[in-house]
Amino acid sequence: MRAFLSSIPNGDAGTYTVLHRMRQIVNAARVAPLVRQTAASIVRGLSGVDGVRQARTIREWITEHVTFLRDPHGAEALHAPVLLLRAILTQGSVAVDCDDVAMLSAALGKSIGLRARFVVVGFRSPQSPFRHVWADLSDPRFPVWVDMDVTRPLQGLSAAKISRSYVTEV
């Protein structure tokens, strides 16, 4: 499944529209057998009670299998986690943008009982548009969030220049 969102409102309303669609995609994917089987394989051998370590292991796996590639100009392409996992399992890696990595991270984590949230940020000034998104994962029993952002460094986006953010649970 691939969703191209081409009629997105401008500004923050557009960001919230995309986040809503991303949340829908993740919550459908978290129960897909391929997503759960892949997540179980990634964390195999780890204690089921150490959600923080499971989240860090998922991040390491994503780092090994994802490269950054921008969407086509003027379109927002959202690739479902099942589609991405099929590509990774057959080709070894996938080239996608930050929202795809955020959805993949959230779906893998949620499929094994972790909490997930999206963090969307703007850079340089409080009026800057939101430009980047990632997922954080957390063990439901602990308030520790693991940052799943593996594309910001590939884009050359500095965490020091983040000027605004919005966080929403998935």
QUILINDA-V814292 format. One line per field, one symbol per residue. ss: DSSP state (@ for helix, = for strand, . for the rest). phi: phi as a letter, one per 40 degrees, with the letter a starting at -180 (. if undefined). burial: I if it has 16 or more other C-alpha atoms within 10 Angstrom, else O. A space follows every 50 residues. Layout:
BEGIN
ss = ???
phi = ???
burial = ???
END
This chain:
BEGIN
ss = .====.....@@@@@@@@@@@@@@@@@@@...@@@@@@@@@@........ @@@@@@@@@@@@@@@===.......====.@@@@@@@@@@@..===.@@@ @@@@@@@@@@@...=========......=========......===... .@@@@...@@@========.
phi = .bbbbbbbdcgcdcccccccccccccccccbcdccccccccccdgccccb cccccccccdccdcbbbcaccddgbbcbbcdccccdccccbgaababccc ccccdccccccbgccbabbbbbbgacccccbababbbacdcbccbbcccb bdcccgccccccbaaabacc
burial = OOOOOOOOOOOOOOIIOIIOOIIOIIIOIIOIOIIIOIIIOIIOOOOOOO IIIIIIIIIOOIIOIIIIOOOOOOOIIIIIIIIIIOOIOOOOIIOIIIII IIIIIIIIIIIIOIIIIIIIIIIOOOOOIIOIIIIIIIIOOOOOIIIIII IIOOOOOOOOOIIIIOOOOI
END
